[in-house]
């Protein structure tokens, strides 16, 4: 089994910064894409950013230039540095990690971490 543990959420004023972390542990042979999603109240879960095993990144338009995704393969950990936070960034943030299980990659989700951005 694979476990994902997220940390780093919290309450911050607009313009502030937070850094989210998501560490994967368990029966892990290989990890492909790692990413962050978020879900605001009353809205669907949406992609924030993801990063491939080779380091290629992709961002939602709403966070480009403000958020940076990175990964530490030795630690099986993905990070999301969030700068210039806005109230509309308020959401529960979930990490998503594709882990090689057997012969295919299986997506796993973190438990979610709350980010609240106040005016």
C-alpha positions as CSV (number, residue, x, y, z in Angstrom):
1,X,0.0,0.0,0.0
2,X,0.9,3.6,-0.5
3,X,0.3,6.5,1.9
4,X,0.4,10.2,1.1
5,X,0.8,12.7,3.9
6,X,0.2,16.3,3.2
7,X,1.3,19.3,5.3
8,X,1.7,23.0,5.1
9,X,-1.8,24.3,4.8
10,X,-3.2,27.1,7.0
11,X,-4.6,30.6,7.2
12,X,-2.7,33.4,5.5
13,X,-3.4,37.0,4.5
14,X,-3.7,37.9,0.9
15,X,-0.3,38.5,-0.7
16,X,1.3,36.0,1.7
17,X,2.9,32.6,1.0
18,X,2.5,29.0,1.9
19,X,4.4,25.9,1.0
20,X,2.6,22.6,0.8
21,X,4.4,19.2,1.0
22,X,3.2,15.7,0.2
23,X,5.3,12.7,1.1
24,X,4.6,9.3,-0.3
25,X,5.6,6.2,1.6
26,X,5.0,2.5,1.4
27,X,5.5,-0.1,-1.3
28,X,6.9,2.3,-3.9
29,X,9.1,1.2,-6.8
30,X,8.6,4.1,-9.1
31,X,6.6,7.4,-9.2
32,X,5.6,9.1,-12.4
33,X,3.6,12.3,-12.4
34,X,3.0,14.1,-9.1
35,X,0.5,16.9,-8.9
36,X,-1.7,19.2,-6.8
37,X,-5.4,19.7,-7.2
38,X,-7.7,21.9,-5.2
39,X,-11.4,22.0,-4.5
40,X,-13.2,25.2,-3.3
41,X,-16.6,25.0,-1.6
42,X,-19.3,24.3,-4.2
43,X,-16.8,23.8,-7.0
44,X,-15.3,20.8,-8.7
45,X,-11.8,19.6,-8.0
46,X,-9.4,21.3,-10.4
47,X,-5.8,20.8,-11.4
48,X,-3.4,23.3,-9.9
49,X,-0.1,22.0,-11.2
50,X,1.7,18.8,-12.0
51,X,5.3,17.7,-12.6
52,X,6.5,14.7,-14.5
53,X,9.3,12.4,-13.4
54,X,11.6,14.3,-15.8
55,X,10.7,17.6,-14.2
56,X,8.4,19.0,-16.8
57,X,5.8,21.2,-15.2
58,X,2.3,22.3,-16.1
59,X,0.2,25.0,-14.3
60,X,-3.4,26.2,-14.3
61,X,-3.6,29.6,-15.8
62,X,-5.0,31.0,-12.5
63,X,-1.7,30.2,-10.7
64,X,0.9,30.7,-13.3
65,X,3.7,33.0,-12.1
66,X,2.6,32.7,-8.5
67,X,2.9,29.0,-7.7
68,X,5.8,26.7,-8.2
69,X,5.7,22.9,-8.1
70,X,8.8,20.8,-7.4
71,X,9.7,17.3,-6.3
72,X,12.4,15.5,-4.5
73,X,12.6,12.0,-5.9
74,X,14.9,10.7,-3.2
75,X,12.3,11.6,-0.6
76,X,9.2,10.7,-2.8
77,X,7.9,14.2,-2.0
78,X,6.2,16.9,-4.0
79,X,6.0,20.5,-3.0
80,X,3.9,23.5,-4.0
81,X,5.3,26.9,-3.2
82,X,2.4,29.4,-3.3
83,X,3.2,33.1,-3.4
84,X,1.1,36.2,-3.8
85,X,-1.9,34.3,-2.5
86,X,-5.4,35.6,-3.3
87,X,-8.7,34.9,-1.5
88,X,-9.8,32.9,-4.6
89,X,-7.0,30.4,-3.8
90,X,-8.9,29.4,-0.8
91,X,-9.6,25.6,-1.1
92,X,-8.7,22.2,0.1
93,X,-5.5,21.2,-1.7
94,X,-4.9,17.5,-2.6
95,X,-1.8,15.9,-3.8
96,X,-2.0,13.2,-6.5
97,X,0.8,10.8,-7.1
98,X,1.0,8.1,-9.8
99,X,2.8,5.1,-8.3
100,X,4.0,2.0,-10.2
101,X,2.1,-0.9,-8.9
102,X,2.8,-4.2,-10.6
103,X,3.0,-3.2,-14.3
104,X,0.9,-0.1,-14.3
105,X,0.7,3.3,-12.6
106,X,-2.0,3.8,-10.0
107,X,-3.1,7.3,-8.9
108,X,-3.2,7.9,-5.1
109,X,-4.7,10.9,-3.4
110,X,-3.6,12.7,-0.2
111,X,-6.1,13.5,2.5
112,X,-6.2,17.2,1.7
113,X,-5.0,20.2,3.4
114,X,-7.0,23.4,3.9
115,X,-5.7,26.7,2.6
116,X,-7.6,29.8,3.6
117,X,-6.6,33.2,2.3
118,X,-8.1,36.2,4.0
119,X,-8.3,39.8,2.8
